[in-house]
Amino acid sequence: MTGDKWFRPKRHGYGAAPDNWKGWAFVIAWILIAVALSAGLIDLGAPAWLIILVVVALTGATIPLIKAKTDGDWRWRWH
């Protein structure tokens, strides 16, 4: 059912892009969480590598949800 899908496969390259307001809301929420975590770690004096690691882990944790909410498969697209 397409109504549950928040993302669509990208036209070029690999991955997915937001397809409706739910997808865009998810992307905005991800950005806000990543910025808040990074700012909090900076305030605590965390080293740069730790901040990068946290953002990479956050990204990795969201990929299964994005794949599940994509209307189609993830594969490389040339055109």
PyRosetta script that sets phi, psi and omega in degrees:
from pyrosetta import init, pose_from_sequence

init()
pose = pose_from_sequence("MTGDKWFRPKRHGYGAAPDNWKGWAFVIAWILIAVALSAGLIDLGAPAWLIILVVVALTGATIPLIKAKTDGDWRWRWH")
pose.set_psi(1, 122.8)
pose.set_omega(1, -174.5)
pose.set_phi(2, -71.0)
pose.set_psi(2, -26.3)
pose.set_omega(2, -177.2)
pose.set_phi(3, -60.8)
pose.set_psi(3, -25.9)
pose.set_omega(3, -179.7)
pose.set_phi(4, -83.7)
pose.set_psi(4, -9.2)
pose.set_omega(4, -173.7)
pose.set_phi(5, -87.3)
pose.set_psi(5, 132.8)
pose.set_omega(5, -177.6)
pose.set_phi(6, -101.8)
pose.set_psi(6, -19.4)
pose.set_omega(6, -175.1)
pose.set_phi(7, -128.3)
pose.set_psi(7, 161.5)
pose.set_omega(7, 174.4)
pose.set_phi(8, -127.9)
pose.set_psi(8, 153.0)
pose.set_omega(8, 177.1)
pose.set_phi(9, -61.4)
pose.set_psi(9, 144.5)
pose.set_omega(9, 178.6)
pose.set_phi(10, -66.4)
pose.set_psi(10, 148.2)
pose.set_omega(10, 178.5)
pose.set_phi(11, -73.1)
pose.set_psi(11, -33.8)
pose.set_omega(11, 179.5)
pose.set_phi(12, -130.9)
pose.set_psi(12, 137.4)
pose.set_omega(12, 178.8)
pose.set_phi(13, 90.7)
pose.set_psi(13, -153.6)
pose.set_omega(13, -174.3)
pose.set_phi(14, -125.9)
pose.set_psi(14, 139.7)
pose.set_omega(14, 175.4)
pose.set_phi(15, 119.2)
pose.set_psi(15, -157.0)
pose.set_omega(15, -175.3)
pose.set_phi(16, -138.2)
pose.set_psi(16, 160.6)
pose.set_omega(16, 177.8)
pose.set_phi(17, -130.3)
pose.set_psi(17, 150.7)
pose.set_omega(17, 178.5)
pose.set_phi(18, -57.9)
pose.set_psi(18, 140.5)
pose.set_omega(18, -176.7)
pose.set_phi(19, -117.9)
pose.set_psi(19, -15.5)
pose.set_omega(19, 178.8)
pose.set_phi(20, -153.6)
pose.set_psi(20, -174.2)
pose.set_omega(20, -175.1)
pose.set_phi(21, -63.4)
pose.set_psi(21, -30.8)
pose.set_omega(21, 179.4)
pose.set_phi(22, -67.0)
pose.set_psi(22, -40.6)
pose.set_omega(22, 177.1)
pose.set_phi(23, -63.9)
pose.set_psi(23, -43.8)
pose.set_omega(23, 178.3)
pose.set_phi(24, -66.4)
pose.set_psi(24, -38.3)
pose.set_omega(24, 177.3)
pose.set_phi(25, -62.6)
pose.set_psi(25, -39.8)
pose.set_omega(25, 178.2)
pose.set_phi(26, -63.1)
pose.set_psi(26, -45.2)
pose.set_omega(26, -180.0)
pose.set_phi(27, -62.3)
pose.set_psi(27, -44.8)
pose.set_omega(27, 179.4)
pose.set_phi(28, -63.4)
pose.set_psi(28, -42.5)
pose.set_omega(28, 178.4)
pose.set_phi(29, -62.7)
pose.set_psi(29, -41.1)
pose.set_omega(29, 178.9)
pose.set_phi(30, -61.3)
pose.set_psi(30, -44.2)
pose.set_omega(30, 179.8)
pose.set_phi(31, -62.3)
pose.set_psi(31, -46.3)
pose.set_omega(31, -179.5)
pose.set_phi(32, -61.7)
pose.set_psi(32, -41.7)
pose.set_omega(32, 178.6)
pose.set_phi(33, -65.5)
pose.set_psi(33, -43.9)
pose.set_omega(33, -179.9)
pose.set_phi(34, -62.9)
pose.set_psi(34, -42.1)
pose.set_omega(34, 179.5)
pose.set_phi(35, -66.8)
pose.set_psi(35, -43.2)
pose.set_omega(35, -179.8)
pose.set_phi(36, -63.6)
pose.set_psi(36, -44.8)
pose.set_omega(36, 177.9)
pose.set_phi(37, -62.4)
pose.set_psi(37, -44.1)
pose.set_omega(37, -179.7)
pose.set_phi(38, -63.4)
pose.set_psi(38, -44.7)
pose.set_omega(38, 179.6)
pose.set_phi(39, -63.0)
pose.set_psi(39, -41.0)
pose.set_omega(39, 178.3)
pose.set_phi(40, -63.5)
pose.set_psi(40, -41.3)
pose.set_omega(40, 178.5)
pose.set_phi(41, -68.0)
pose.set_psi(41, -37.2)
pose.set_omega(41, 177.2)
pose.set_phi(42, -63.1)
pose.set_psi(42, -43.2)
pose.set_omega(42, 178.3)
pose.set_phi(43, -61.1)
pose.set_psi(43, -32.5)
pose.set_omega(43, 179.0)
pose.set_phi(44, -81.7)
pose.set_psi(44, -4.6)
pose.set_omega(44, 179.2)
pose.set_phi(45, 80.7)
pose.set_psi(45, 25.1)
pose.set_omega(45, -179.7)
pose.set_phi(46, -68.3)
pose.set_psi(46, 146.8)
pose.set_omega(46, 177.7)
pose.set_phi(47, -69.9)
pose.set_psi(47, 157.5)
pose.set_omega(47, -176.9)
pose.set_phi(48, -58.8)
pose.set_psi(48, -37.7)
pose.set_omega(48, -177.5)
pose.set_phi(49, -63.4)
pose.set_psi(49, -32.3)
pose.set_omega(49, 179.4)
pose.set_phi(50, -71.1)
pose.set_psi(50, -39.0)
pose.set_omega(50, 178.1)
pose.set_phi(51, -64.0)
pose.set_psi(51, -43.9)
pose.set_omega(51, 178.0)
pose.set_phi(52, -62.4)
pose.set_psi(52, -43.3)
pose.set_omega(52, 179.3)
pose.set_phi(53, -60.3)
pose.set_psi(53, -41.6)
pose.set_omega(53, 179.6)
pose.set_phi(54, -65.1)
pose.set_psi(54, -43.1)
pose.set_omega(54, 179.9)
pose.set_phi(55, -67.3)
pose.set_psi(55, -39.5)
pose.set_omega(55, 177.1)
pose.set_phi(56, -64.3)
pose.set_psi(56, -41.7)
pose.set_omega(56, 178.1)
pose.set_phi(57, -64.7)
pose.set_psi(57, -41.3)
pose.set_omega(57, 176.8)
pose.set_phi(58, -61.1)
pose.set_psi(58, -42.9)
pose.set_omega(58, 178.4)
pose.set_phi(59, -63.4)
pose.set_psi(59, -46.7)
pose.set_omega(59, 179.5)
pose.set_phi(60, -61.2)
pose.set_psi(60, -34.7)
pose.set_omega(60, 179.7)
pose.set_phi(61, -70.9)
pose.set_psi(61, -26.0)
pose.set_omega(61, -177.8)
pose.set_phi(62, -89.0)
pose.set_psi(62, -17.3)
pose.set_omega(62, -177.0)
pose.set_phi(63, -58.9)
pose.set_psi(63, -44.8)
pose.set_omega(63, 178.4)
pose.set_phi(64, -59.4)
pose.set_psi(64, -37.7)
pose.set_omega(64, 177.9)
pose.set_phi(65, -66.9)
pose.set_psi(65, -43.7)
pose.set_omega(65, 179.3)
pose.set_phi(66, -62.8)
pose.set_psi(66, -42.7)
pose.set_omega(66, 177.6)
pose.set_phi(67, -61.5)
pose.set_psi(67, -41.3)
pose.set_omega(67, -179.8)
pose.set_phi(68, -67.3)
pose.set_psi(68, -29.1)
pose.set_omega(68, -177.7)
pose.set_phi(69, -97.8)
pose.set_psi(69, 13.4)
pose.set_omega(69, 178.6)
pose.set_phi(70, -96.2)
pose.set_psi(70, 133.6)
pose.set_omega(70, 179.2)
pose.set_phi(71, -85.9)
pose.set_psi(71, 77.7)
pose.set_omega(71, -178.9)
pose.set_phi(72, 137.0)
pose.set_psi(72, -177.4)
pose.set_omega(72, -176.5)
pose.set_phi(73, -97.8)
pose.set_psi(73, 157.8)
pose.set_omega(73, 175.5)
pose.set_phi(74, -93.6)
pose.set_psi(74, 117.8)
pose.set_omega(74, 173.9)
pose.set_phi(75, -154.6)
pose.set_psi(75, 163.0)
pose.set_omega(75, -179.9)
pose.set_phi(76, -70.9)
pose.set_psi(76, 132.4)
pose.set_omega(76, 178.7)
pose.set_phi(77, -123.1)
pose.set_psi(77, 126.4)
pose.set_omega(77, 178.8)
pose.set_phi(78, -86.5)
pose.set_psi(78, -37.3)
pose.set_omega(78, -177.7)
pose.set_phi(79, -160.2)
pose.dump_pdb("model.pdb")
